[in-house]
Amino acid sequence: MNCAASGHANPERAKFCLECGDRALASSRQVEEVSRALGEAPVLVAFTRIAYGHAHLAAGRAADAIEAARAALDVFGRAEKERAGESATLLAEALLEAGLQQ
């Protein structure tokens, strides 16, 4: 798998690893490495934020997931609008989880 494909696939892997927080975090770190290797293009940075958002949710850190989701939504809202829905969904899940924790 090339770097660009890996950058797009690993956030999805992090999402599906919600049951296993360690693997979600590892996938997030891989996305971050790919993003850096490719010069931290804004869209890859947003994918990194999504991956970390899912990892934070898996670890029970809803506030951190909210921050990551908002950062991704900001980028996708400007650069790749068709992906904004994924960020918005993550944000909604994190806000819901944060409400349940309070």
FIDRENRO-44546 format. One record per atom (N, C-alpha, C, O, CB): residue in one letter; y, z, x. Coordinates in pm, whole numbers, padded with zeros to 5 digits, always signed. Atoms other than C-alpha are relative to their C-alpha. Glycine has a CB too. Example, Ala and Ser with C-alpha at 12.3 -4.5 7.8 and 13.67 -1.06 7.14 Angstrom:
a-00119+00000+00089a-00450+00780+01230a+00120+00000+00090a+00118+00066+00194a+00003+00125-00099s-00119-00006-00082s-00106+00714+01367s+00109+00073-00077s+00220+00090-00026s+00046-00142+00041
***
This chain:
m-00117+00000+00086m+00000+00000+00000m+00123+00000+00091m+00131+00079+00185m+00000+00123-00098n-00121+00002-00084n+00341-00090+00146n+00093+00113-00038n+00074+00180-00140n+00072-00136-00012c-00090-00115+00021c+00627+00158+00170c+00069-00005-00135c+00079+00098-00203c+00104+00005+00109a-00073+00008+00128a+00816+00029-00133a-00093+00035-00115a-00055+00110-00205a+00060-00141-00021a+00096-00032+00107a+00506+00042-00353a-00034+00147+00001a-00046+00209-00105a-00128-00084+00014s+00030-00142-00010s+00427+00388-00224s+00114+00084-00056s+00091+00186-00121s-00027+00039+00146g-00115-00073+00054g+00779+00502-00310g+00003+00002-00150g+00051+00098-00210g+00127-00059+00052h+00004+00005+00146h+00728+00393-00669h-00122+00072-00056h-00116+00127-00166h+00002-00144-00047a+00124-00057+00052a+00371+00522-00704a-00005+00151+00014a-00058+00219-00075a-00118-00061+00071n+00015-00143-00023n+00404+00871-00561n+00069+00088-00103n+00017+00196-00133n+00050+00034+00133p-00054-00084+00106p+00643+01004-00827p-00096+00007-00119p-00107+00111-00184p+00137-00054-00046e+00097+00000+00109e+00382+00901-01083e-00117+00091+00035e-00168+00163-00051e-00049-00143-00029r+00110-00088-00042r+00113+01076-00881r+00044+00145-00013r-00035+00230-00057r-00044-00032+00146a-00049-00137+00015a+00330+01388-00872a-00002+00042-00146a-00038+00155-00178a+00144+00013+00057k-00002-00029+00143k+00368+01368-01249k-00140+00036-00050k-00157+00128-00129k+00056-00120-00079f+00136-00024+00047f-00008+01353-01300f-00066+00117+00071f-00176+00158+00032f-00084-00124+00018c+00054-00116-00072c-00065+01639-01055c+00062+00130-00048c+00055+00231+00022c+00024-00016+00150l-00067-00120+00048l+00125+01889-01267l-00094+00121-00005l-00049+00235+00008l+00058-00025-00137e+00096-00109+00002e-00192+02094-01294e-00021+00060+00138e-00065+00174+00151e-00133-00048-00057c+00024-00042-00139c-00206+02120-00915c+00132-00005+00075c+00164-00106+00137c-00108-00090+00069g-00133-00004-00059g+00135+02225-00785g+00004-00042+00146g+00099-00109+00187g+00055+00136-00013d-00001+00036-00141d+00039+02184-00419d-00007-00151+00018d+00064-00206+00102d-00118+00066+00073r+00010+00146-00013r-00060+01820-00465r+00127-00067-00049r+00167-00169+00007r-00120-00054-00076a-00125+00057+00050a+00255+01750-00666a+00108+00011+00107a+00185-00084+00128a+00045+00072-00129l-00098-00018-00106l+00467+01891-00385l-00030-00094+00117l+00062-00151+00175l+00001+00146+00048a+00038+00091-00109a+00273+01689-00125a+00040-00143-00034a+00089-00215+00053a-00150+00007+00027s-00041+00134+00042s+00333+01370-00325s+00151-00015+00008s+00202-00120+00046s-00049-00029-00142s-00146+00003-00006s+00701+01457-00348s+00048-00017+00143s+00142-00092+00170s+00059+00127-00060r-00037+00012-00142r+00722+01497+00027r-00028-00140+00052r+00048-00193+00133r-00075+00103+00084q+00030+00137-00041q+00555+01158+00073q+00106-00096-00049q+00147-00187+00023q-00138-00042-00051v-00106+00085+00054v+00813+00996-00153v+00126+00015+00085v+00194-00084+00115v+00030+00035-00148e-00118-00024-00082e+01088+01158+00052e-00014-00070+00136e+00084-00125+00186e+00021+00151+00020e+00024+00068-00127e+00932+01023+00375e+00019-00150-00014e+00080-00214+00072e-00140+00032+00052v-00016+00144+00025v+00914+00672+00229v+00147-00034-00018v+00195-00133+00038v-00080-00043-00124s-00141+00023+00024s+01273+00696+00111s+00078+00000+00131s+00163-00086+00153s+00056+00106-00095r-00068-00007-00130r+01391+00798+00457r-00035-00120+00086r+00052-00178+00153r-00037+00130+00073a+00044+00115-00081a+01184+00525+00623a+00070-00129-00043a+00092-00219+00039a-00152-00017-00009l-00066+00120+00052l+01353+00267+00402l+00151+00014-00006l+00218-00068-00070l-00053-00033-00138g-00145-00015-00006g+01703+00396+00466g+00060+00072-00119g+00180+00059-00145g+00064-00133+00012e-00045-00079+00114e+01728+00622+00161e+00081-00081-00102e+00193-00045-00140e+00084+00116+00050a-00060+00079+00108a+01809+00354-00091a+00016+00089-00123a-00073+00170-00150a-00087-00127-00034p-00023-00090+00113p+01958+00521-00401p-00116+00010-00099p-00147+00118-00147p+00122-00044-00074v+00110-00003+00096v+01669+00422-00626v-00117+00081+00054v-00181+00156-00020v-00046-00142-00036l+00108-00080-00057l+01413+00569-00385l+00036+00147+00006l-00051+00233-00010l-00036-00051+00139v-00044-00140+00005v+01620+00886-00361v-00023+00055-00141v-00065+00169-00157v+00150+00013+00040a+00021-00042+00139a+01604+00902-00743a-00149+00023-00026a-00186+00120-00093a+00056-00105-00098f+00144-00022+00015f+01225+00858-00733f-00041+00131+00069f-00127+00203+00018f-00080-00119+00059t+00028-00126-00068t+01216+01144-00483t+00038+00118-00088t-00037+00215-00098t+00075+00007+00134r-00045-00108+00087r+01414+01362-00722r-00096+00018-00118r-00127+00130-00156r+00143-00028-00052i+00097-00010+00111i+01173+01278-01008i-00127+00069+00048i-00179+00158-00018i-00033-00141-00056a+00122-00060-00052a+00875+01365-00792a+00018+00151+00021a-00069+00230-00015a-00041-00067+00132y-00025-00143-00019y+01031+01697-00692y+00018+00071-00134y-00024+00186-00148y+00125+00021+00088g-00014-00062+00132g+01122+01764-01054g-00135+00035-00061g-00153+00144-00115g+00075-00093-00094h+00134-00027+00051h+00758+01733-01156h-00068+00112+00080h-00136+00197+00023h-00086-00129+00005a+00060-00106-00083a+00650+01950-00862a+00059+00136-00035a-00013+00236-00041a+00021-00031+00150h-00064-00126+00038h+00904+02216-00959h-00053+00051-00134h-00076+00170-00152h+00153-00017-00006l+00056-00041+00130l+00777+02216-01317l-00140+00056+00019l-00176+00158-00041l-00003-00120-00098a+00137-00047-00024a+00420+02253-01191a+00000+00139+00061a-00092+00218+00037a-00074-00098+00091a-00008-00130-00066a+00530+02551-00985a+00072+00105-00085a+00088+00219-00043a+00070-00014+00133g-00066-00095+00088g+00712+02712-01278g+00147+00022+00033g+00206+00122-00008g-00071+00130+00005r-00141-00011-00036r+01061+02652-01136r+00083-00099-00082r+00128-00201-00031r+00020-00026+00152a-00068+00090+00092a+01229+02495-01436a+00145-00029+00041a+00191-00142+00028a-00002+00057-00140a-00140+00021-00040a+01586+02545-01306a+00009-00103+00111a+00100-00187+00110a+00063+00132+00045d+00001+00099-00107d+01503+02347-00992d-00036-00138-00054d+00016-00239-00007d-00098+00041+00111a+00038+00128+00061a+01338+02078-01204a+00118-00061-00075a+00136-00183-00074a-00119+00020-00096i-00119+00049+00072i+01655+02051-01416i+00095-00067+00097i+00144-00177+00072i+00072+00117-00075e-00091+00055-00101e+01866+01995-01107e-00051-00135+00053e+00025-00230+00065e+00016+00100+00117a+00059+00124-00052a+01626+01729-00972a+00007-00112-00105a+00039-00226-00072a-00145+00025+00042a-00003+00101+00106a+01605+01550-01308a+00141-00052-00024a+00160-00172-00045a-00056+00059-00130r-00139+00044+00018r+01983+01541-01347r+00044-00092+00113r+00114-00190+00089r+00094+00121-00008a-00034+00086-00114a+02019+01394-00998a-00062-00138-00016a+00003-00240+00010a-00046+00065+00132a+00067+00128+00021a+01764+01123-01078a+00065-00077-00114a+00086-00198-00103a-00149+00022-00029l-00063+00065+00115l+01925+01049-01414l+00135-00059+00038l+00170-00168-00009l+00017+00100-00115d-00129+00051-00046d+02263+01008-01247d-00017-00133+00073d+00057-00228+00047d+00068+00103+00091v+00022+00123-00076v+02127+00745-01006v-00053-00110-00091v-00001-00221-00091v-00097+00024+00116f+00060+00102+00085f+01911+00563-01258f+00097-00047-00108f+00092-00163-00149f-00128+00053-00065g-00100+00040+00099g+02195+00563-01511g+00096-00104+00053g+00154-00181-00024g+00076+00120-00048r-00091+00096-00063r+02401+00361-01263r-00073-00118+00062r-00024-00231+00056r+00083+00068+00104a+00063+00102-00085a+02150+00167-01054a-00119-00071-00065a-00141-00190-00039a-00044+00063+00127e+00122+00059+00056e+01834+00105-01255e-00023+00058-00139e-00111+00141-00160e-00124+00026+00093k-00007-00063+00134k+01899+00180-01621k-00133+00004-00073k-00156+00093-00155k+00100-00073-00084e+00129-00001+00070e+01549+00090-01736e-00086+00119+00039e-00182+00151-00032e-00076-00129+00027r+00074-00119-00043r+01420+00395-01544r+00067+00130-00046r+00011+00238-00027r-00015+00001+00151a-00074-00120+00041a+01678+00635-01689a-00078+00083-00102a-00068+00205-00103a+00136-00039-00059g+00078-00072+00100g+01445+00725-01976g-00100+00095+00061g-00123+00204+00007g-00072-00098-00088e+00096-00087-00068e+01188+00869-01736e+00070+00127+00050e+00016+00237+00039e-00066-00075+00119s-00077-00116-00048s+01455+01094-01585s+00042+00088-00116s+00038+00210-00107s+00123-00046+00079a-00043-00075+00117a+01581+01194-01928a-00116+00080-00059a-00097+00193-00104a+00059-00094-00107t+00117-00070+00050t+01230+01286-02037t-00033+00121+00087t-00062+00230+00037t-00121-00094-00006l+00023-00111-00091l+01180+01499-01727l+00104+00109-00021l+00071+00228-00021l+00003-00048+00146l-00106-00097+00024l+01515+01666-01790l-00027+00079-00128l-00010+00201-00131l+00137-00070-00008a+00029-00067+00127a+01418+01742-02150a-00115+00100+00017a-00109+00211-00035a-00035-00103-00108e+00113-00090-00022e+01085+01891-02039e+00044+00124+00079e+00003+00236+00047e-00112-00074+00076a-00047-00114-00081a+01259+02107-01777a+00090+00093-00080a+00079+00215-00068a+00075-00051+00124l-00087-00083+00084l+01524+02227-02023l-00082+00080-00099l-00055+00198-00122l+00104-00088-00074l+00088-00070+00094l+01254+02314-02275l-00072+00114+00071l-00079+00226+00020l-00102-00097-00062e+00072-00104-00076e+01056+02502-02010e+00095+00113+00039e+00057+00230+00034e-00065-00062+00127a-00098-00103-00038a+01370+02685-01894a+00031+00090-00120a+00047+00211-00105a+00131-00065+00053g-00024-00078+00121g+01434+02793-02253g-00115+00093-00032g-00094+00203-00082g+00025-00091-00117l+00117-00082+00026l+01081+02924-02283l-00009+00117+00099l-00067+00221+00068l-00128-00086+00006q+00006-00104-00103q+01122+03126-01962q+00103+00110-00026q+00089+00220+00027q+00021-00062+00139q-00108-00098+00020q+01434+03307-02085q-00030+00095-00113q+00050+00183-00143q+00132-00070-00027
***
